[in-house]
Amino acid sequence: MNFWETKKLSEMTPKEWESLCDGCAKCCLNKLEDEETEEIFFTSVVCDLIDLESCRCTKYQERTVLVPECIDLTQHDFSEYTWLPDTCAYKLLSAGKNCLHGTH
């Protein structure tokens, strides 16, 4: 049995937590929200810290200090983040669904 099938997100070690990310980098894209409809639109503008080849943050441990508006997903309730893709392990697990991709 995989750890994500037996543990809640809040019970995972940092290593387990980080291994769930599939590296889609949608968290790092600048987004716009229509205030009337609350619809989210993704732009093609990405954070300056992203490595475009790996889709990983080049300053991950310092990201929230270097980019104050960076969202640290470990500190929030995932139900707030409807913009996360349906394949996001954090979104799936917080909704009580199975994580399909596993770890890398």
C-alpha positions, 0 to 999 in steps of 0.5 A: 500500500502506498503512503498516500493511501494510508496517511492524511496530507497533514500526517505526511513527512516533508519528503512524502509531501514533496514527492506528490508533486507532478511538476506541472508548474501551474502553481507558478503561472500568473493567474487572473480572476474575473471578479464577477464570475470568479473564473480563473484564467491562466496567463503565459507569464510565469514566476522568475524563479521557475526553471522552464526546462524542469518546471521546478523552482530554482529557489524552492526553499526561499521562494516565499521570501523572494516572492512574497505572493508565492502560495505555499500550498503546505499552509492552506486548505486545498478547497480554496484552490479550485484552479489546481488541475484535476490531476494535482495529487494535493487536490485529489487527496484533500478531496478524499480521492486516490492519487493516481501518479504516485511518486517520482 
